[in-house]
Amino acid sequence: MRSLRQYTISEMVKLEPFSDAYKQFRNDLLLNLYLGRKAEGQAEFLVDCRPLRGKNIAAVVAFEQPWALDWLLTMSRKHLTDCTVLAFDNSRAPKRAEIAEVCRRHGAHYLALPSNRTRHVNRSHGMAMTWIYRNIIQAIEPENFAYFDHDMIPMEPLSLNQRLGEQDCFGLLNESEWGWQLWAGYCMFRFDRVGHLPLNFLYDFSFGLDTGGRNWKYIYRQLDRTVQRFADSINRPLRPTTQDAPRTVQVVDDSWVHIGSISYNNNFESKQAFFATLAAACENGVSWQQIRQG
């Protein structure tokens, strides 16, 4: 959280520093309890991942949407040229069997995370990301690692090594007047630069920072933001075929389609038909260049 001198008099009168301190204490307590839990099959999962030591990995936190994960894994196999996707299931119990079956069909690494009762979307996501980092990524010791949202779909060949270059990290920028961070849905890191740190992917709303914002302390405040390269984001009209009406969709790095808002605040049903048509167009050989010119 912010230091006391960063709070205004009005915020002090409203006791906001005390509220923020309590929330951070509560969140850290919940996180530490969660980090100590083991996932069923965790030891076997790590054995299967031994060949990934020194290679690139991407952690995808799956939640409730088998169709989206299926499309992500299909497109990742085509377009992630130097990276292995690991799927971590943060779904509620009824959906876990479906998510596991999707991963089985793709031959993808799958691990169901320890159950988490919190329904605060940012807290659940941040706890899941931190558990994956502390229990899996630090154990694997990859060259580079990334986190991608389960509804981020790669549409063209891309390389983690090229995206990172010589930077410690790369992704989509989120900043406030007190700090900055990389968006949790699209961020990547060099393990040799950050792998020794006790990273914490919880949010820090007092700093104006979303999921992953607690890493301001460990990573971002040590870096000169003015010389960092970041991903770009644009809302672009996409047209799967000439017969389809275009739909405006967030596109990241001109290579990733972000379906958006399909987890806790699920509105996937209203957009599923469009993205199913888009997936079919990709399968039928319609190029990304043709789609994005819609």
C-alpha positions as CSV (number, residue, x, y, z in Angstrom):
1,M,0.0,0.0,0.0
2,R,1.0,3.7,-0.3
3,S,3.0,5.3,2.4
4,L,1.1,7.6,4.8
5,R,2.6,10.7,3.2
6,Q,1.0,9.7,-0.1
7,Y,-2.5,10.0,1.3
8,T,-4.4,13.3,1.2
9,I,-5.8,14.9,4.3
10,S,-9.3,14.0,3.1
11,E,-8.3,10.3,2.8
12,M,-6.7,10.5,6.2
13,V,-9.9,11.9,7.8
14,K,-11.8,9.0,6.2
15,L,-9.3,6.6,7.7
16,E,-8.5,5.2,4.3
17,P,-4.9,4.3,5.3
18,F,-6.2,2.1,8.1
19,S,-8.8,0.4,5.8
20,D,-6.1,-0.2,3.2
21,A,-3.7,-1.6,5.8
22,Y,-6.4,-4.0,7.1
23,K,-7.2,-5.2,3.6
24,Q,-3.6,-5.8,2.7
25,F,-3.0,-7.7,6.0
26,R,-6.2,-9.8,5.3
27,N,-5.2,-10.5,1.7
28,D,-1.6,-11.5,2.7
29,L,-2.9,-13.8,5.4
30,L,-5.3,-15.5,2.9
31,L,-2.5,-15.8,0.3
32,N,0.0,-17.3,2.7
33,L,-2.5,-19.9,3.8
34,Y,-3.3,-20.7,0.2
35,L,0.4,-20.9,-0.8
36,G,0.9,-23.7,1.7
37,R,-1.7,-25.9,0.2
38,K,-0.8,-28.7,-2.3
39,A,-2.7,-29.5,-5.5
40,E,-3.7,-33.1,-6.2
41,G,-1.2,-34.5,-8.6
42,Q,1.3,-31.7,-8.0
43,A,4.3,-33.9,-7.6
44,E,3.5,-35.9,-10.8
45,F,2.9,-32.6,-12.7
46,L,6.4,-31.3,-11.7
47,V,7.9,-34.6,-12.9
48,D,6.2,-34.3,-16.2
49,C,7.5,-30.7,-16.5
50,R,11.2,-31.5,-15.8
51,P,12.1,-31.3,-19.5
52,L,10.9,-27.7,-19.5
53,R,13.8,-26.5,-17.3
54,G,15.6,-23.8,-19.1
55,K,12.9,-23.4,-21.7
56,N,10.0,-21.0,-22.1
57,I,6.6,-21.7,-20.5
58,A,3.3,-19.8,-20.4
59,A,0.9,-20.3,-17.5
60,V,-2.8,-20.0,-18.3
61,V,-5.3,-19.8,-15.5
62,A,-8.4,-21.5,-16.8
63,F,-11.7,-20.5,-15.3
64,E,-15.1,-22.0,-16.2
65,Q,-14.8,-21.7,-20.0
66,P,-13.7,-25.0,-21.8
67,W,-14.5,-23.6,-25.2
68,A,-12.1,-20.6,-24.8
69,L,-9.3,-22.8,-23.5
70,D,-9.8,-25.2,-26.3
71,W,-9.4,-22.4,-28.9
72,L,-6.4,-21.0,-27.0
73,L,-4.6,-24.3,-27.0
74,T,-5.4,-24.9,-30.7
75,M,-4.0,-21.6,-31.7
76,S,-1.1,-21.8,-29.3
77,R,0.1,-25.0,-30.9
78,K,0.2,-23.2,-34.3
79,H,1.6,-19.8,-33.2
80,L,3.6,-20.0,-30.0
81,T,6.9,-20.8,-31.6
82,D,9.2,-21.1,-28.5
83,C,6.8,-21.7,-25.6
84,T,5.0,-24.5,-23.9
85,V,1.5,-23.8,-22.4
86,L,0.7,-25.1,-18.9
87,A,-3.0,-25.0,-18.0
88,F,-3.9,-24.4,-14.3
89,D,-7.6,-24.9,-13.5
90,N,-9.1,-22.3,-11.1
91,S,-12.7,-23.3,-11.9
92,R,-15.3,-24.5,-9.6
93,A,-15.7,-28.2,-9.2
94,P,-18.5,-28.8,-11.9
95,K,-16.3,-27.4,-14.7
96,R,-13.0,-29.0,-13.8
97,A,-13.7,-32.3,-15.5
98,E,-14.5,-30.5,-18.8
99,I,-11.4,-28.3,-18.6
100,A,-9.3,-31.4,-17.8
101,E,-10.8,-33.2,-20.9
102,V,-9.9,-30.3,-23.1
103,C,-6.3,-30.5,-22.0
104,R,-6.2,-34.2,-22.4
105,R,-7.3,-34.0,-26.0
106,H,-4.6,-31.4,-26.7
107,G,-2.0,-33.3,-24.8
108,A,-1.5,-30.2,-22.7
109,H,0.0,-30.0,-19.2
110,Y,-2.9,-29.7,-16.8
111,L,-3.1,-29.1,-13.0
112,A,-6.2,-28.4,-11.0
113,L,-5.3,-25.7,-8.5
114,P,-6.3,-26.1,-4.8
115,S,-9.8,-24.9,-4.4
116,N,-10.3,-21.3,-3.4
117,R,-13.5,-20.1,-1.8
118,T,-12.9,-16.4,-2.5
119,R,-15.2,-15.0,-5.2
120,H,-13.4,-11.6,-5.5
121,V,-12.2,-11.9,-9.0
122,N,-8.9,-10.0,-8.6
123,R,-8.1,-11.8,-5.3
124,S,-8.8,-15.2,-6.8
125,H,-6.8,-14.5,-9.9
126,G,-3.9,-13.0,-8.0
127,M,-3.7,-15.9,-5.5
128,A,-3.8,-18.4,-8.3
129,M,-0.9,-16.6,-10.2
130,T,1.2,-16.4,-7.0
131,W,0.6,-20.1,-6.2
132,I,1.7,-21.0,-9.7
133,Y,4.8,-18.9,-9.4
134,R,5.9,-20.1,-6.0
135,N,5.0,-23.8,-6.4
136,I,5.5,-24.5,-10.1
137,I,7.5,-21.9,-12.0
138,Q,10.2,-21.5,-9.3
139,A,10.5,-25.3,-9.3
140,I,10.7,-25.7,-13.1
141,E,13.3,-22.9,-13.5
142,P,12.4,-21.9,-17.1
143,E,14.3,-19.5,-19.2
144,N,11.4,-17.2,-19.6
145,F,7.8,-17.4,-18.2
146,A,4.6,-15.7,-19.1
147,Y,1.0,-15.4,-17.9
148,F,-1.8,-15.3,-20.5
149,D,-5.5,-15.0,-19.8
150,H,-7.5,-18.0,-20.9
151,D,-9.4,-15.8,-23.4
152,M,-6.2,-14.4,-25.1
153,I,-6.0,-16.1,-28.5
154,P,-2.7,-15.9,-30.5
155,M,-3.5,-15.2,-34.2
156,E,0.0,-15.1,-35.7
157,P,3.4,-16.7,-35.0
158,L,5.2,-15.0,-32.1
159,S,8.2,-15.6,-29.9
160,L,8.6,-14.9,-26.2
161,N,12.3,-14.4,-26.7
162,Q,11.7,-11.7,-29.3
163,R,9.0,-10.0,-27.3
164,L,11.2,-9.8,-24.2
165,G,14.5,-9.0,-25.9
166,E,16.9,-7.9,-23.2
167,Q,14.2,-6.5,-20.8
168,D,13.4,-8.1,-17.5
169,C,9.7,-8.1,-18.4
170,F,7.3,-7.2,-21.2
171,G,3.6,-6.8,-21.5
172,L,0.7,-4.4,-21.5
173,L,1.2,-1.3,-19.3
174,N,-1.2,-0.3,-16.5
175,E,-0.1,2.8,-14.6
176,S,-1.4,5.2,-12.0
177,E,-0.1,8.3,-10.4
178,W,1.7,6.2,-7.8
179,G,3.2,3.4,-9.9
180,W,2.9,1.0,-12.8
181,Q,2.6,-2.7,-13.5
182,L,2.0,-5.1,-16.4
183,W,-1.5,-6.3,-17.0
184,A,-1.9,-9.8,-15.5
185,G,-3.6,-11.1,-18.7
186,Y,-0.5,-10.6,-20.8
187,C,2.9,-10.4,-19.1
188,M,6.2,-12.2,-19.5
189,F,9.4,-12.3,-17.5
190,R,13.0,-13.4,-17.7
191,F,13.5,-16.0,-14.9
192,D,17.1,-15.2,-14.3
193,R,16.2,-11.6,-13.5
194,V,13.1,-12.2,-11.3
195,G,13.1,-15.9,-10.3
196,H,14.8,-15.4,-7.0
197,L,12.1,-12.8,-5.9
198,P,9.1,-13.6,-3.7
199,L,6.7,-12.3,-6.3
200,N,3.1,-11.5,-5.3
201,F,0.5,-11.1,-8.0
202,L,-2.2,-9.7,-5.7
203,Y,-3.7,-6.3,-6.5
204,D,-2.9,-3.0,-4.7
205,F,-5.9,-0.8,-5.2
206,S,-4.5,1.9,-2.8
207,F,-1.8,2.3,-5.5
208,G,-4.3,2.2,-8.3
209,L,-2.9,-1.1,-9.5
210,D,-4.8,-4.2,-10.5
211,T,-4.0,-7.9,-10.3
212,G,-0.2,-8.2,-10.2
213,G,0.2,-4.7,-8.7
214,R,1.9,-5.9,-5.6
215,N,5.0,-6.6,-7.8
216,W,5.5,-2.9,-8.0
217,K,7.6,-3.5,-4.8
218,Y,9.7,-6.3,-6.3
219,I,10.0,-5.6,-10.0
220,Y,8.6,-2.4,-11.5
221,R,9.8,0.4,-9.2
222,Q,13.4,-0.8,-9.9
223,L,12.9,-0.3,-13.6
224,D,12.9,3.0,-15.6
225,R,9.5,3.0,-17.2
226,T,10.5,5.6,-19.7
227,V,12.9,3.3,-21.5
228,Q,10.8,0.1,-21.3
229,R,9.0,-1.3,-24.4
230,F,5.4,-2.3,-23.8
231,A,2.8,-4.1,-25.8
232,D,0.2,-2.1,-27.6
233,S,-3.6,-2.5,-27.5
234,I,-6.3,-1.3,-29.9
235,N,-10.0,-1.9,-30.3
236,R,-10.1,-3.2,-33.9
237,P,-13.1,-4.2,-36.0
238,L,-12.7,-7.9,-37.0
239,R,-14.6,-9.7,-39.8
240,P,-14.3,-13.5,-40.0
241,T,-15.5,-13.6,-43.5
242,T,-16.9,-11.1,-46.0
243,Q,-20.4,-12.4,-45.2
244,D,-20.1,-11.5,-41.5
245,A,-20.7,-8.2,-39.9
246,P,-17.6,-6.8,-38.2
247,R,-17.3,-6.7,-34.4
248,T,-14.9,-4.4,-32.5
249,V,-12.5,-6.5,-30.4
250,Q,-9.5,-5.7,-28.2
251,V,-6.3,-6.8,-30.1
252,V,-3.0,-6.8,-28.2
253,D,0.4,-6.6,-29.9
254,D,-1.5,-6.8,-33.2
255,S,-1.4,-10.6,-32.7
256,W,-3.7,-11.5,-29.8
257,V,-7.5,-11.4,-29.8
258,H,-8.9,-10.8,-26.3
259,I,-12.4,-12.2,-26.0
260,G,-12.8,-10.3,-22.7
261,S,-15.2,-10.6,-19.7
262,I,-15.9,-14.3,-19.8
263,S,-15.1,-15.3,-16.2
264,Y,-16.8,-14.1,-13.0
265,N,-18.6,-11.3,-14.9
266,N,-19.5,-13.7,-17.7
267,N,-21.1,-12.3,-20.8
268,F,-19.7,-14.9,-23.1
269,E,-23.1,-16.1,-24.3
270,S,-23.7,-12.8,-26.0
271,K,-20.5,-13.0,-28.0
272,Q,-19.9,-16.8,-28.4
273,A,-21.5,-17.0,-31.9
274,F,-19.1,-14.4,-33.3
275,F,-16.0,-15.9,-31.8
276,A,-17.1,-19.4,-32.9
277,T,-17.4,-18.0,-36.4
278,L,-13.9,-16.4,-36.0
279,A,-12.4,-19.7,-34.8
280,A,-14.0,-21.6,-37.7
281,A,-12.6,-19.0,-40.2
282,C,-9.1,-19.5,-38.8
283,E,-9.5,-23.3,-39.0
284,N,-10.6,-22.9,-42.7
285,G,-7.5,-20.9,-43.6
286,V,-8.7,-17.3,-43.5
287,S,-5.6,-15.3,-42.6
288,W,-5.3,-12.8,-39.8
289,Q,-4.6,-10.1,-42.3
290,Q,-7.9,-10.7,-44.0
291,I,-9.8,-10.9,-40.6
292,R,-8.3,-7.7,-39.2
293,Q,-9.1,-5.7,-42.4
294,G,-12.8,-6.1,-41.6
